[in-house]
Amino acid sequence: MVECSKVNRCNFTYVIGNAIIIPAYDEQHIPKEDMSDYNEGQLIKYLISAPTMRVPLDVSTTVNAYLAFRAIILAVHNHNKKAAGTDKIRSVLCPGLGTAVGLMPKVRCANQMLQAFETYELGQHNKRICPEHLIIVSDDHEDMSLFGQTRDYNKKELERIESLPDPPRD
């Protein structure tokens, strides 16, 4: 996560796979509107920006939604390590990343966001975090970027990959 106070706003590019958390309002300008119909009546305190593309383009066969949501999860973890009590982020509202301008199919985006959540929030998918072979990374990338389309697997290759042991976790 990049801290807003450390960003030179004229020379900084938000890169895919990074996120920034900024306050949604300052203490002198707290919204006075009735928010009871939104977010369980709670003000949204922070905005998290996590790009899915550098410029508007088709990202439908990329893993950019995964990278952006991974960045959001890691930014929230980092924020919460430093935040006190009510300043901690307890929930995140997130649109379908890359599904509008980026043309990513909604089901592919949902799968990529789920993969990021399971990996970085639930601690699953050890092979993704610490792969023993490059083919695991390549296949994982292809599986996420083409989710919802058919993929022809070489049966022996698939059996070999599935038989690989999980690397040890610290």
C-alpha positions in Angstrom: 0.0 0.0 0.0 1.2 3.5 -0.8 0.5 6.1 1.9 -1.2 9.1 0.5 1.0 11.6 2.4 4.1 10.0 0.7 2.7 10.2 -2.9 3.9 12.9 -5.2 0.5 13.2 -7.0 2.0 14.8 -10.1 4.5 12.0 -10.7 2.9 8.9 -9.4 1.3 6.2 -11.5 -1.0 3.7 -9.8 0.3 0.4 -11.1 -1.8 -2.7 -11.5 -1.3 -4.8 -8.4 -1.0 -1.8 -6.0 -3.7 -0.1 -4.0 -3.9 3.2 -2.1 -6.3 4.0 0.8 -7.3 7.6 1.3 -9.8 9.1 3.7 -13.3 9.7 2.2 -13.7 12.9 4.1 -11.8 15.0 6.7 -12.9 15.6 10.3 -14.1 19.2 9.5 -16.3 18.0 6.6 -18.1 14.9 7.9 -21.3 14.3 5.7 -24.5 15.2 7.5 -26.8 13.3 5.1 -29.0 10.5 6.5 -27.0 7.3 5.7 -29.3 4.9 7.4 -30.2 3.2 4.1 -26.5 2.7 3.1 -23.7 0.6 4.6 -25.7 -0.4 7.7 -26.0 3.4 8.5 -22.3 3.8 8.8 -20.3 6.4 6.9 -17.8 5.0 4.5 -14.5 6.3 5.9 -12.0 5.3 3.3 -11.7 5.0 -0.5 -9.4 2.3 -1.9 -8.1 2.8 -5.4 -6.7 -0.3 -7.1 -6.4 0.0 -10.8 -7.2 -2.9 -13.2 -5.6 -1.2 -16.2 -3.1 1.7 -16.8 -5.2 3.1 -19.7 -8.7 2.1 -20.9 -8.3 -1.2 -22.7 -9.7 -4.7 -22.9 -8.4 -6.7 -19.9 -10.9 -9.6 -20.4 -8.2 -12.3 -20.6 -5.8 -10.9 -18.0 -5.5 -11.6 -14.2 -5.9 -7.9 -13.5 -9.0 -8.3 -11.3 -7.1 -10.8 -9.2 -4.1 -8.5 -8.9 -6.3 -5.5 -8.0 -8.3 -7.4 -5.4 -5.2 -8.9 -4.0 -3.8 -5.4 -3.6 -7.0 -4.3 -1.9 -6.8 -7.1 0.7 -3.1 -6.5 1.4 -3.6 -2.7 1.7 -6.4 -3.3 4.2 -4.2 -5.7 6.2 -1.4 -3.1 6.2 -3.9 -0.3 7.2 -5.3 -2.3 10.0 -1.9 -3.1 11.5 -1.5 0.6 12.0 -5.1 1.7 12.7 -6.6 2.0 16.1 -10.1 0.8 17.1 -12.8 2.4 14.9 -10.3 3.4 12.3 -9.8 -0.3 11.3 -11.5 -1.4 8.1 -14.0 -4.2 8.8 -15.6 -4.5 5.4 -15.0 -3.5 1.8 -17.6 -2.7 -0.9 -16.2 -3.5 -4.3 -17.6 -3.4 -7.8 -16.8 -5.9 -10.5 -13.2 -5.1 -11.2 -12.4 -4.6 -14.9 -16.0 -5.5 -16.0 -17.0 -2.2 -17.6 -14.4 -0.6 -19.7 -12.1 -3.6 -19.3 -14.7 -6.0 -20.8 -13.9 -8.8 -18.3 -16.8 -11.2 -18.0 -18.5 -10.9 -14.6 -18.1 -14.6 -13.8 -14.3 -14.4 -14.6 -13.9 -11.3 -12.4 -15.9 -12.9 -9.6 -13.6 -16.0 -9.8 -10.5 -13.9 -9.7 -11.7 -11.9 -6.7 -12.6 -15.2 -5.0 -9.1 -16.6 -5.7 -7.5 -13.5 -4.2 -9.8 -13.7 -1.1 -9.2 -17.4 -0.6 -5.4 -17.0 -1.1 -4.7 -13.8 1.0 -7.6 -13.7 3.5 -8.2 -17.4 4.1 -4.7 -18.8 3.6 -5.7 -21.3 0.9 -3.9 -22.1 -2.4 -0.3 -22.6 -1.0 0.9 -23.5 -4.5 -0.1 -20.0 -5.7 1.9 -18.2 -2.9 5.0 -20.4 -3.0 5.0 -22.4 -6.2 7.6 -25.1 -6.7 7.5 -25.1 -10.5 6.9 -22.4 -13.1 4.3 -24.5 -14.8 2.1 -24.1 -11.7 2.3 -20.3 -12.1 1.6 -20.5 -15.8 -1.4 -22.8 -15.4 -2.8 -20.8 -12.6 -2.5 -17.6 -14.7 -4.2 -19.3 -17.6 -6.9 -20.8 -15.5 -7.8 -17.4 -14.0 -7.5 -15.4 -17.2 -9.6 -17.8 -19.2 -12.0 -18.9 -16.5 -15.4 -19.7 -18.0 -13.9 -20.9 -21.3 -12.9 -24.5 -21.9 -9.2 -25.5 -21.6 -7.8 -28.7 -23.0 -5.5 -30.3 -20.4 -3.0 -33.0 -21.2 -4.3 -35.6 -18.7 -0.7 -36.6 -17.6 0.3 -33.0 -17.1 -2.8 -32.4 -14.9 -2.2 -35.6 -12.8 1.5 -34.5 -12.4 0.6 -31.0 -11.2 -2.1 -32.3 -8.9 0.3 -34.8 -7.3 2.9 -32.1 -6.4 3.1 -31.6 -2.7 2.2 -28.3 -1.1 5.3 -26.2 -0.1 5.7 -25.7 3.6 4.1 -22.6 5.1 5.9 -20.4 7.6 
